[in-house]
Amino acid sequence: MEKPSPPPAMADIFRFLAQSMRYPTAEWFTDHFWSVLLTFLDALHWHEDQEALVSAKAGAADFLEEIQVEHTRLFINAIPHVAAAPYASVHYKGGDGTLYGIIAERTKKFYRAKGFALVKEHDLPDHIVYELEFLSLLARDDPEGQKIFLTTLFTPWFEIFRSRVLEEAHHPYYRVVVNLIDFFTREEL
């Protein structure tokens, strides 16, 4: 009898969620990625969300293109403005509301204190992808640092961002992903 595989570690989950928020390309938005996402939803008993995604994919002429269009509309550009900017500085309670504001600097300082460096120095440190990648590293190496980061730098802006995505998303994919991020970050607290 085959042993069931162990549940994924939180570091792997955060890495997967970071990938889920990147611009979707054929290199990573594969059948394997899709299978892992549906497995997450099944394990959590989020069957409605699972059915919504399966239905959206089945009804799509080009599913990847639909996700790309939605990603661009939500997070990169839309008229009259980006629907849900994926940067903490824009949404952070008590921040200045500007791109690369005080919260981005605080985030970058926290990264450096924990030995995390951005791939490119000019990248915006408070982008959700980087923050989730950082949470992945902290989950593996520094659980106390993870709790501090979640409570002081992630949760205060993510709640607002999540609300914007849930309100603005036309496609179920990003609603499901932000709800997964919400679920797993709350689990860690």
N, C-alpha and C positions, 0 to 999 in steps of 0.2 A: 504494500500500500504506500502510495506516494504521500510525503509530508506536505501539508499546505505551506505555501510560501509565507514568510513572516510579513507582517504589515510594514508598509514603507515608513522609514524614519522621518521625523519632522523635517530634517534637513532636505531630504528628497522631495517631500511635499512642497516645501517653500520653493525649491528650485523648479519644480513642475509648474507651480503657480506663476513664478516669474516668467517662465517660458510662455505661458498662456497669455500673458499681457504684452508680449513682443508683437511687432508687426508680423502677421501670419505670412509665411512663405512655404512653398512646396518642400523645401529642405527639412522643415521640422513639423509642419502641420500635416502629418502623415497618418496613415491608418493606425499605426502603433500609438501615436499621440491620442488619436480619437478613442481608441480602445481603452487606454489608461483613464481618460476623462470619464468615459461611460462606466468604467469599473469603480471609480471614486463615487460616482453618483449612486450606483447600485449598492455599494457598501454602506453608504450613508442613508439608504432608503429614500433617496430623493427621486422617486420614480416619475413624478410629474415633470421635473426638469429634464430627466433622461429622455422621456417621451417627446418633450418639446424639441430637444436637440435632434433626436432621430428623425422626427417629422420634418424639421427644417432642412436637414440634409437630404432626405428623400425627395423633398419638393423643390430642391434647388437645381437650376440648370448648371451652375458652377459654384459649388459650396465655398471653395476657397476664395473665389472672387467676392462673394457676398460678405464673407468675414473681413476681407481686406477693405472693402468699401465701408463697412460699418466701423472698423478700426480707424480709418482715416477720418470719417465724419465725427466720431466721438472724441478722438484723442489728438488729431493732428490739425485738421482744418474743417470748418463748416461755416456756413453763412447764417447769421451775422457773426458768430464767434464759435470757438471750440466748445463743444457741448460739455465735455468733462476732462479738463486738462489733467494729465496724469502726474502732476507735480504737487508735492506737499505745500510748497510756498504759496501756491494759489489758493488753497483751501484751509490751511492751518488756522485753527481758532487762536486768536491773539497774535497772528503773524501780520505782515504788512500787505499781503495779497498780491505781491508782485512776483514775477518769474525770477528765480535766483535771488530771492530775498534773504532775510535774516534766518529763516528756517533752513534754507538750503545750506547756508554756512554752518549752522549748528549741526546739521546732519553730516556734512563733510568732516567736521571736527570730531564727531562721534566715531565715524568710520576710521579716521586716522588713529584715534586713541585705541582702537581695537585691531589695528593692523590691516584694515581693508582699504585697498586702493582701487579707484575707478580705472577702467581699461584705458580711457582717454581722459586726460586731465581736464579738458574743456567740457566733458559731459556734465549734465546737470545732476548733481548727487541725489536730489530728492525725487527723482523719477521713480514710479512705483516698481519698475523692473529691478532697479538697483536696490531699492529698499527690501524687496522680497529676496533677492540674492544674498543680501547682507543678513537677513533673518535666517537664511539657510545656513550660513557659516556660524552664526551665533547659536543656532539650535544644536549644532554639532560640538562646538567648542566652548561656549560661554552662556549657559542658560540664564544666569543672573543678568548678564549684559543684554540678553534677548528681552527679558521682562522690562528692563529699564528703557530700552529702545522702543518697545511696543507701547508702553504707557506714556512716554514723554514725546516721542517723535512720530510714531506711526498712527496710533489710534486717533489722536486729535484731528487729523486731517482725513484719514481714510473714511470715517463715518460720513463726512460731507461728500467726499468723492463717490462713495458707494451710492448714496442717495441720488446724486446727479446721474450716474450711470443707469440706475434702475428707472429713473424718470425719463431719460433721453434715449435709451437703447431701443432700436427697432428690431433687433435680432436677439434671440434667446441666449446665444453663446456668451455675450459679455455680462448679461444679468446673472447667468449661472456662475461664471468665473468670479465675479466680485462677491457673490454670496459664498462661494467656497473660500475665498480669501478671508472674508469676515468670520466664517465658521472656524477656520484653523487658527487665525490670530486670537480669537476669543478663547479657544481651547488652550492655547499656550499661556494665557493669563489666568 
